[in-house]
């Protein structure tokens, strides 16, 4: 079986808009829940698209929805306890920019003993994951 390496690294609209929405939510929720309408308006994001993103973030316990006339969304935990990695994985799934089945021991490869790139791809993937896991929404908010 031939093993291929697939390149993936590109931040999607989901990821960019999701992070923007969370930063907006964090900066505007001191007085209470923030409506989708107000986030969409400030961030120039379609309300229906934003609803889809917030639904995923709600299922992952990153945001909470509050019902009622003064309802909207709030962060489910402190912004310092929500990593960019949490958000990106919720919206994107796997963050590895290179998919090599050998990295995750998914397949056997005839050339595994000679494969130098396996080590390189693993280090690249690990580095990206470690970086996004150490950046918080709170840190982004302060910047």
HELIX and SHEET records of a PDB file:
HELIX    1   1 UNK A   13  UNK A   28  1                                  16    
HELIX    2   2 UNK A   36  UNK A   43  1                                   8    
HELIX    3   3 UNK A   47  UNK A   59  1                                  13    
HELIX    4   4 UNK A   79  UNK A   81  5                                   3    
HELIX    5   5 UNK A   84  UNK A   92  1                                   9    
HELIX    6   6 UNK A  112  UNK A  114  5                                   3    
HELIX    7   7 UNK A  117  UNK A  134  1                                  18    
HELIX    8   8 UNK A  137  UNK A  142  1                                   6    
SHEET    1   A 2 UNK A   5  UNK A   7  0                                        
SHEET    2   A 2 UNK A  98  UNK A 100 -1                                        
SHEET    1   B 2 UNK A  63  UNK A  66  0                                        
SHEET    2   B 2 UNK A  72  UNK A  75 -1                                        
END                                                                             
